[in-house]
Amino acid sequence: MTPPRRAQRRGIAVQERILDAAVRALVEHGYAGTSTLRIQQMAEVSRGSLLHQFPSRDALLVAAVQHLAEARFNELSTRTAWPDDPGERIRAAVMTMWSTYQQDYFWAATELWLAARHNAELRDSLEQQERVLYRQVRTVTDAMFGEPLNQHPDYARVRETLNTSMRGVALTYAFDRRNALRDPHLPDWITLAEDALLEARP
């Protein structure tokens, strides 16, 4: 391996450590408690390395959430083992959707959303990234349900209703920790999707 390529790999490895540390800091300490010094210490990198990669804290935090979310969505998009039965496919898709709201990137993003209410610069940066991220969410969700379910005329409505409802319910886990797999809303979400997507088309 040539020296430039080794240096490039080291740079990528350092960047990933910084991004992962930023997400952990957001989840464990919140936005107010996530300083560049804390991220630097958690990533075990020099201050120069951190500032070289990310000159501003907010740019780093937004990039960190995007990085982790993209990794999760890429993992989900390559999944091929989905049930053939439409009812079972719906159940599997809803369960997988719900699992994404238990990930660190959801809580890290939530910290940024709340902070953005009073931080115009963060809000502008986050808004651009959120548009990109939500397009990815839709694409991955469409793949979870697959055809012909995602071609149903009511599918988009079901997808948006599920995502909005799941986001709201997930927030309650911030102060009421419990087993997400036993959440009482799960049967309702599955029934909602089944009633809408399995009914005969006109």
Backbone as CSV, one residue per row, in Angstrom:
resi,resn,N_x,N_y,N_z,CA_x,CA_y,CA_z,C_x,C_y,C_z
1,MET,0.851,-1.192,0.000,0.000,0.000,0.000,0.889,1.246,0.000
2,THR,0.589,2.195,-0.873,1.391,3.400,-0.987,1.162,4.311,0.209
3,PRO,2.160,5.166,0.553,1.995,6.092,1.680,0.756,6.982,1.577
4,PRO,0.445,7.560,0.390,-0.775,8.382,0.317,-2.044,7.597,0.641
5,ARG,-2.082,6.327,0.204,-3.280,5.525,0.473,-3.379,5.185,1.955
6,ARG,-2.231,4.905,2.581,-2.240,4.636,4.022,-2.721,5.861,4.789
7,ALA,-2.252,7.019,4.367,-2.663,8.259,5.030,-4.160,8.498,4.852
8,GLN,-4.659,8.182,3.664,-6.093,8.351,3.408,-6.913,7.425,4.296
9,ARG,-6.467,6.183,4.436,-7.185,5.229,5.289,-7.163,5.674,6.743
10,ARG,-6.015,6.186,7.182,-5.925,6.676,8.556,-6.880,7.841,8.763
11,GLY,-6.942,8.713,7.759,-7.842,9.862,7.856,-9.296,9.441,7.953
12,ILE,-9.688,8.441,7.166,-11.067,7.940,7.212,-11.356,7.298,8.560
13,ALA,-10.379,6.527,9.068,-10.565,5.870,10.365,-10.726,6.892,11.479
14,VAL,-9.924,7.955,11.436,-10.028,9.018,12.451,-11.379,9.708,12.347
15,GLN,-11.806,9.985,11.122,-13.101,10.643,10.929,-14.237,9.801,11.497
16,GLU,-14.212,8.502,11.261,-15.270,7.629,11.773,-15.258,7.577,13.298
17,ARG,-14.071,7.588,13.894,-13.993,7.617,15.353,-14.591,8.901,15.903
18,ILE,-14.329,9.997,15.241,-14.873,11.280,15.686,-16.392,11.295,15.554
19,LEU,-16.900,10.818,14.428,-18.346,10.802,14.205,-19.049,9.894,15.206
20,ASP,-18.488,8.717,15.436,-19.090,7.790,16.401,-19.069,8.379,17.808
21,ALA,-17.969,9.030,18.161,-17.866,9.647,19.486,-18.866,10.786,19.636
22,ALA,-19.091,11.537,18.571,-20.046,12.649,18.628,-21.456,12.144,18.896
23,VAL,-21.833,11.055,18.249,-23.161,10.483,18.485,-23.269,9.975,19.914
24,ARG,-22.245,9.271,20.385,-22.277,8.771,21.766,-22.390,9.919,22.763
25,ALA,-21.671,10.990,22.495,-21.718,12.142,23.395,-23.111,12.762,23.422
26,LEU,-23.736,12.884,22.265,-25.095,13.431,22.209,-26.070,12.567,22.988
27,VAL,-25.962,11.259,22.812,-26.883,10.336,23.482,-26.651,10.336,24.989
28,GLU,-25.393,10.350,25.404,-25.066,10.224,26.825,-25.111,11.545,27.584
29,HIS,-24.817,12.665,26.893,-24.672,13.937,27.598,-25.587,15.046,27.079
30,GLY,-26.317,14.786,26.007,-27.194,15.805,25.453,-26.427,16.856,24.672
31,TYR,-27.170,17.721,23.995,-26.544,18.750,23.163,-25.693,19.698,24.000
32,ALA,-26.243,20.174,25.114,-25.523,21.139,25.947,-24.235,20.557,26.511
33,GLY,-24.226,19.257,26.759,-23.049,18.626,27.343,-22.076,18.059,26.334
34,THR,-22.338,18.286,25.054,-21.471,17.744,24.005,-20.577,18.844,23.462
35,SER,-19.432,19.003,24.071,-18.447,19.982,23.616,-17.449,19.301,22.686
36,THR,-16.701,20.109,21.940,-15.673,19.528,21.076,-14.599,18.842,21.918
37,LEU,-14.339,19.378,23.115,-13.355,18.751,23.999,-13.826,17.362,24.432
38,ARG,-15.103,17.252,24.772,-15.626,15.944,25.177,-15.551,14.948,24.020
39,ILE,-15.924,15.390,22.831,-15.862,14.508,21.656,-14.424,14.083,21.395
40,GLN,-13.506,15.045,21.493,-12.088,14.751,21.286,-11.607,13.679,22.257
41,GLN,-11.997,13.812,23.516,-11.573,12.840,24.532,-12.193,11.467,24.281
42,MET,-13.471,11.447,23.919,-14.143,10.170,23.683,-13.605,9.473,22.437
43,ALA,-13.216,10.262,21.443,-12.677,9.691,20.199,-11.198,9.346,20.322
44,GLU,-10.550,9.887,21.376,-9.117,9.679,21.600,-8.301,10.156,20.402
45,VAL,-8.576,11.403,20.003,-7.830,12.031,18.916,-7.311,13.377,19.406
46,SER,-6.380,13.941,18.669,-5.854,15.257,19.025,-6.850,16.337,18.627
47,ARG,-6.729,17.486,19.267,-7.620,18.596,18.914,-7.402,19.023,17.468
48,GLY,-6.141,18.965,17.038,-5.838,19.324,15.659,-6.529,18.407,14.665
49,SER,-6.549,17.110,14.976,-7.219,16.153,14.088,-8.710,16.429,14.009
50,LEU,-9.314,16.733,15.165,-10.757,16.993,15.180,-11.090,18.251,14.388
51,LEU,-10.336,19.333,14.635,-10.632,20.595,13.953,-10.304,20.526,12.469
52,HIS,-9.344,19.698,12.108,-9.029,19.526,10.687,-10.197,18.880,9.953
53,GLN,-10.825,17.917,10.609,-11.948,17.213,9.994,-13.224,18.041,10.057
54,PHE,-13.465,18.682,11.215,-14.725,19.403,11.434,-14.435,20.712,12.173
55,PRO,-14.379,21.828,11.458,-14.031,23.106,12.095,-15.083,23.651,13.054
56,SER,-16.342,23.195,12.947,-17.371,23.694,13.867,-18.093,22.536,14.538
57,ARG,-18.497,22.766,15.794,-19.162,21.715,16.562,-20.470,21.290,15.907
58,ASP,-21.306,22.253,15.513,-22.615,21.902,14.968,-22.495,21.143,13.654
59,ALA,-21.531,21.543,12.819,-21.316,20.811,11.563,-20.937,19.364,11.854
60,LEU,-20.119,19.169,12.880,-19.720,17.823,13.282,-20.913,17.018,13.776
61,LEU,-21.755,17.622,14.605,-22.880,16.892,15.177,-23.894,16.495,14.111
62,VAL,-24.178,17.397,13.193,-25.111,17.079,12.110,-24.535,15.966,11.234
63,ALA,-23.249,16.067,10.910,-22.604,15.038,10.086,-22.584,13.691,10.799
64,ALA,-22.422,13.715,12.116,-22.362,12.469,12.881,-23.687,11.722,12.833
65,VAL,-24.779,12.441,13.036,-26.100,11.807,12.984,-26.369,11.264,11.584
66,GLN,-26.024,12.056,10.574,-26.223,11.624,9.193,-25.405,10.362,8.901
67,HIS,-24.184,10.333,9.371,-23.284,9.193,9.146,-23.856,7.912,9.736
68,LEU,-24.307,7.981,10.976,-24.824,6.785,11.637,-26.143,6.332,11.018
69,ALA,-27.001,7.291,10.678,-28.281,6.946,10.059,-28.061,6.288,8.701
70,GLU,-27.149,6.830,7.915,-26.881,6.258,6.596,-26.352,4.830,6.715
71,ALA,-25.507,4.596,7.711,-24.977,3.244,7.902,-26.107,2.265,8.205
72,ARG,-27.044,2.686,9.050,-28.175,1.823,9.405,-29.088,1.602,8.200
73,PHE,-29.353,2.663,7.438,-30.234,2.536,6.284,-29.595,1.677,5.200
74,ASN,-28.284,1.794,5.036,-27.597,0.945,4.061,-27.711,-0.522,4.453
75,GLU,-27.614,-0.774,5.752,-27.759,-2.146,6.250,-29.159,-2.679,5.962
76,LEU,-30.171,-1.850,6.207,-31.548,-2.283,5.987,-31.851,-2.462,4.503
77,SER,-31.260,-1.609,3.671,-31.567,-1.665,2.237,-31.023,-2.923,1.576
78,THR,-30.048,-3.568,2.210,-29.479,-4.784,1.624,-30.154,-6.046,2.159
79,ARG,-31.104,-5.882,3.064,-31.799,-7.056,3.604,-32.657,-7.694,2.512
80,THR,-32.557,-8.992,2.378,-33.326,-9.695,1.341,-34.288,-10.726,1.923
81,ALA,-34.114,-11.089,3.176,-34.948,-12.135,3.790,-36.242,-11.540,4.332
82,TRP,-37.202,-11.333,3.426,-38.519,-10.826,3.814,-39.566,-11.908,3.548
83,PRO,-40.593,-11.998,4.376,-41.639,-13.014,4.160,-42.364,-12.818,2.833
84,ASP,-42.799,-13.913,2.237,-43.575,-13.842,0.996,-45.041,-13.515,1.268
85,ASP,-45.561,-14.005,2.382,-46.962,-13.741,2.719,-47.153,-12.252,3.007
86,PRO,-48.130,-11.590,2.356,-48.321,-10.148,2.541,-48.538,-9.736,3.996
87,GLY,-49.334,-10.503,4.731,-49.575,-10.164,6.130,-48.314,-10.250,6.965
88,GLU,-47.522,-11.303,6.728,-46.263,-11.453,7.457,-45.260,-10.383,7.037
89,ARG,-45.322,-10.006,5.751,-44.418,-8.950,5.267,-44.733,-7.630,5.964
90,ILE,-46.012,-7.335,6.120,-46.407,-6.108,6.814,-45.907,-6.130,8.255
91,ARG,-46.109,-7.248,8.918,-45.665,-7.361,10.306,-44.150,-7.148,10.418
92,ALA,-43.407,-7.797,9.531,-41.946,-7.668,9.562,-41.517,-6.236,9.268
93,ALA,-42.191,-5.591,8.311,-41.844,-4.213,7.958,-42.121,-3.259,9.113
94,VAL,-43.276,-3.414,9.747,-43.633,-2.536,10.865,-42.660,-2.732,12.030
95,MET,-42.329,-3.976,12.331,-41.386,-4.250,13.417,-40.010,-3.646,13.116
96,THR,-39.592,-3.740,11.861,-38.291,-3.185,11.481,-38.320,-1.664,11.531
97,MET,-39.410,-1.073,11.064,-39.555,0.382,11.172,-39.419,0.827,12.622
98,TRP,-40.129,0.144,13.507,-40.118,0.508,14.922,-38.715,0.375,15.513
99,SER,-37.969,-0.620,15.058,-36.617,-0.826,15.596,-35.701,0.351,15.292
100,THR,-35.954,1.058,14.185,-35.091,2.191,13.847,-35.239,3.328,14.852
101,TYR,-36.356,3.369,15.550,-36.570,4.421,16.549,-35.969,4.059,17.908
102,GLN,-35.280,2.936,17.965,-34.576,2.550,19.189,-33.066,2.716,19.018
103,GLN,-32.648,3.270,17.900,-31.225,3.397,17.607,-30.650,4.701,18.165
104,ASP,-29.332,4.700,18.372,-28.674,5.894,18.910,-28.868,7.114,18.022
105,TYR,-28.890,6.906,16.690,-29.003,8.075,15.825,-30.336,8.793,16.009
106,PHE,-31.390,8.051,16.408,-32.673,8.713,16.651,-32.556,9.652,17.843
107,TRP,-31.928,9.174,18.921,-31.802,10.012,20.112,-30.842,11.163,19.877
108,ALA,-29.784,10.916,19.128,-28.857,11.996,18.806,-29.551,13.056,17.959
109,ALA,-30.336,12.611,16.983,-31.079,13.554,16.144,-32.089,14.337,16.964
110,THR,-32.721,13.680,17.923,-33.695,14.357,18.775,-33.037,15.486,19.559
111,GLU,-31.838,15.244,20.062,-31.109,16.298,20.774,-30.869,17.500,19.859
112,LEU,-30.533,17.233,18.608,-30.282,18.328,17.667,-31.567,19.059,17.310
113,TRP,-32.659,18.312,17.119,-33.939,18.959,16.794,-34.335,19.942,17.892
114,LEU,-34.217,19.506,19.139,-34.614,20.361,20.256,-33.706,21.580,20.356
115,ALA,-32.406,21.371,20.178,-31.464,22.489,20.240,-31.692,23.479,19.103
116,ALA,-32.130,22.984,17.952,-32.322,23.840,16.779,-33.455,24.847,16.954
117,ARG,-34.343,24.608,17.904,-35.439,25.556,18.149,-34.903,26.939,18.499
118,HIS,-33.742,26.991,19.139,-33.189,28.263,19.596,-31.813,28.545,18.993
119,ASN,-31.493,27.861,17.906,-30.191,28.035,17.269,-30.403,28.069,15.763
120,ALA,-30.467,29.275,15.210,-30.811,29.433,13.791,-29.775,28.778,12.880
121,GLU,-28.500,28.893,13.235,-27.450,28.310,12.393,-27.566,26.787,12.361
122,LEU,-27.781,26.203,13.531,-27.964,24.754,13.593,-29.223,24.346,12.845
123,ARG,-30.277,25.126,13.001,-31.546,24.810,12.339,-31.382,24.784,10.826
124,ASP,-30.665,25.774,10.275,-30.465,25.825,8.827,-29.656,24.625,8.341
125,SER,-28.609,24.294,9.075,-27.771,23.157,8.695,-28.537,21.849,8.817
126,LEU,-29.298,21.722,9.892,-30.046,20.493,10.142,-31.173,20.314,9.133
127,GLU,-31.797,21.410,8.748,-32.922,21.332,7.809,-32.489,20.720,6.482
128,GLN,-31.332,21.132,5.994,-30.836,20.588,4.729,-30.562,19.089,4.846
129,GLN,-29.922,18.693,5.936,-29.599,17.287,6.121,-30.848,16.439,6.345
130,GLU,-31.821,17.005,7.047,-33.040,16.251,7.331,-33.822,15.950,6.055
131,ARG,-33.795,16.861,5.103,-34.469,16.602,3.824,-33.853,15.377,3.147
132,VAL,-32.529,15.344,3.138,-31.829,14.210,2.537,-32.131,12.935,3.310
133,LEU,-32.069,13.039,4.632,-32.280,11.869,5.483,-33.689,11.315,5.326
134,TYR,-34.678,12.200,5.253,-36.044,11.692,5.170,-36.328,11.050,3.820
135,ARG,-35.670,11.515,2.783,-35.793,10.821,1.492,-35.252,9.399,1.609
136,GLN,-34.168,9.253,2.354,-33.614,7.918,2.569,-34.563,7.058,3.399
137,VAL,-35.179,7.665,4.403,-36.147,6.935,5.231,-37.269,6.391,4.361
138,ARG,-37.794,7.219,3.483,-38.890,6.786,2.614,-38.450,5.658,1.691
139,THR,-37.266,5.800,1.114,-36.766,4.775,0.198,-36.597,3.434,0.902
140,VAL,-36.006,3.469,2.094,-35.784,2.233,2.846,-37.110,1.631,3.295
141,THR,-38.041,2.476,3.738,-39.352,1.978,4.161,-40.082,1.333,2.992
142,ASP,-39.997,1.945,1.827,-40.625,1.362,0.638,-40.061,-0.028,0.349
143,ALA,-38.752,-0.180,0.539,-38.127,-1.486,0.307,-38.566,-2.503,1.358
144,MET,-38.804,-2.046,2.578,-39.269,-2.956,3.634,-40.612,-3.586,3.263
145,PHE,-41.533,-2.756,2.793,-42.860,-3.273,2.436,-42.828,-3.993,1.093
146,GLY,-42.038,-3.494,0.156,-41.903,-4.143,-1.139,-43.177,-4.095,-1.974
147,GLU,-43.033,-4.525,-3.216,-44.199,-4.614,-4.106,-44.940,-5.923,-3.845
148,PRO,-46.257,-5.927,-3.983,-47.139,-4.850,-4.438,-47.628,-3.931,-3.313
149,LEU,-47.229,-4.202,-2.061,-47.763,-3.410,-0.949,-47.447,-1.926,-1.104
150,ASN,-46.217,-1.608,-1.520,-45.859,-0.191,-1.618,-46.414,0.483,-2.872
151,GLN,-47.173,-0.269,-3.671,-47.857,0.310,-4.826,-49.334,0.572,-4.541
152,HIS,-49.783,0.188,-3.377,-51.185,0.409,-3.006,-51.451,1.912,-2.936
153,PRO,-52.621,2.375,-3.403,-52.904,3.819,-3.398,-52.862,4.455,-2.012
154,ASP,-53.057,3.674,-0.966,-53.019,4.219,0.393,-51.670,4.026,1.076
155,TYR,-50.711,3.482,0.347,-49.442,3.147,0.992,-48.727,4.371,1.558
156,ALA,-48.602,5.442,0.777,-47.872,6.630,1.248,-48.485,7.175,2.534
157,ARG,-49.806,7.174,2.598,-50.488,7.646,3.812,-50.139,6.753,4.999
158,VAL,-50.147,5.457,4.779,-49.807,4.515,5.852,-48.366,4.732,6.311
159,ARG,-47.464,4.858,5.371,-46.041,5.055,5.702,-45.835,6.299,6.550
160,GLU,-46.445,7.411,6.132,-46.264,8.659,6.876,-46.923,8.588,8.246
161,THR,-48.097,7.963,8.318,-48.785,7.828,9.609,-47.959,6.993,10.575
162,LEU,-47.407,5.895,10.083,-46.591,5.035,10.935,-45.349,5.761,11.431
163,ASN,-44.645,6.425,10.535,-43.425,7.121,10.944,-43.713,8.221,11.958
164,THR,-44.773,8.977,11.720,-45.110,10.061,12.641,-45.508,9.521,14.006
165,SER,-46.331,8.486,14.014,-46.776,7.897,15.273,-45.616,7.253,16.023
166,MET,-44.777,6.516,15.308,-43.644,5.859,15.959,-42.684,6.872,16.562
167,ARG,-42.459,7.962,15.859,-41.568,8.998,16.386,-42.106,9.552,17.700
168,GLY,-43.401,9.809,17.732,-44.000,10.341,18.952,-43.936,9.365,20.109
169,VAL,-44.250,8.107,19.847,-44.207,7.094,20.907,-42.772,6.887,21.387
170,ALA,-41.824,6.879,20.453,-40.422,6.652,20.823,-39.921,7.708,21.798
171,LEU,-40.404,8.934,21.665,-39.955,10.001,22.560,-40.307,9.719,24.014
172,THR,-41.392,8.980,24.245,-41.778,8.685,25.629,-40.779,7.753,26.305
173,TYR,-39.956,7.065,25.505,-38.947,6.173,26.083,-37.808,6.950,26.734
174,ALA,-37.763,8.254,26.518,-36.736,9.077,27.152,-36.888,9.079,28.667
175,PHE,-38.132,8.977,29.139,-38.362,9.004,30.589,-39.082,7.757,31.096
176,ASP,-39.490,6.881,30.182,-40.183,5.653,30.585,-39.548,4.480,29.853
177,ARG,-38.418,4.018,30.361,-37.677,2.931,29.723,-38.447,1.621,29.876
178,ARG,-38.632,0.928,28.772,-39.356,-0.337,28.814,-38.958,-1.166,27.593
179,ASN,-39.489,-2.362,27.499,-39.169,-3.259,26.396,-39.918,-2.803,25.143
180,ALA,-39.176,-2.297,24.165,-39.808,-1.760,22.958,-40.537,-2.830,22.163
181,LEU,-40.086,-4.077,22.259,-40.734,-5.154,21.512,-42.116,-5.486,22.064
182,ARG,-42.405,-5.007,23.258,-43.716,-5.248,23.857,-44.564,-3.982,23.901
183,ASP,-44.183,-3.002,23.122,-44.946,-1.754,23.142,-46.393,-2.018,22.716
184,PRO,-47.369,-1.516,23.468,-48.777,-1.793,23.154,-49.250,-1.192,21.838
185,HIS,-48.472,-0.261,21.282,-48.869,0.331,20.002,-48.561,-0.576,18.813
186,LEU,-47.650,-1.527,19.002,-47.239,-2.379,17.877,-48.409,-3.094,17.208
187,PRO,-49.291,-3.761,17.954,-50.435,-4.415,17.294,-51.316,-3.425,16.536
188,ASP,-51.461,-2.212,17.083,-52.281,-1.202,16.407,-51.648,-0.770,15.094
189,TRP,-50.339,-0.583,15.092,-49.656,-0.185,13.861,-49.768,-1.279,12.801
190,ILE,-49.591,-2.507,13.222,-49.694,-3.623,12.275,-51.110,-3.714,11.711
191,THR,-52.109,-3.583,12.583,-53.506,-3.641,12.137,-53.825,-2.504,11.187
192,LEU,-53.329,-1.313,11.501,-53.559,-0.155,10.626,-53.042,-0.441,9.220
193,ALA,-51.817,-0.968,9.140,-51.224,-1.256,7.833,-51.957,-2.389,7.123
194,GLU,-52.330,-3.413,7.863,-53.056,-4.533,7.253,-54.405,-4.081,6.710
195,ASP,-55.143,-3.319,7.502,-56.470,-2.874,7.070,-56.394,-2.023,5.809
196,ALA,-55.353,-1.216,5.706,-55.237,-0.326,4.551,-54.654,-1.019,3.328
197,LEU,-53.655,-1.866,3.526,-52.900,-2.406,2.393,-53.356,-3.777,1.911
198,LEU,-54.119,-4.487,2.736,-54.571,-5.818,2.324,-55.996,-5.826,1.805
199,GLU,-56.678,-4.703,1.938,-58.056,-4.654,1.434,-58.038,-4.713,-0.082
200,ALA,-59.098,-5.246,-0.652,-59.181,-5.365,-2.113,-59.208,-3.989,-2.750
201,ARG,-58.479,-3.849,-3.831,-58.492,-2.582,-4.558,-59.764,-2.491,-5.389
202,PRO,-60.248,-1.259,-5.596,-61.440,-1.110,-6.439,-61.133,-1.486,-7.875
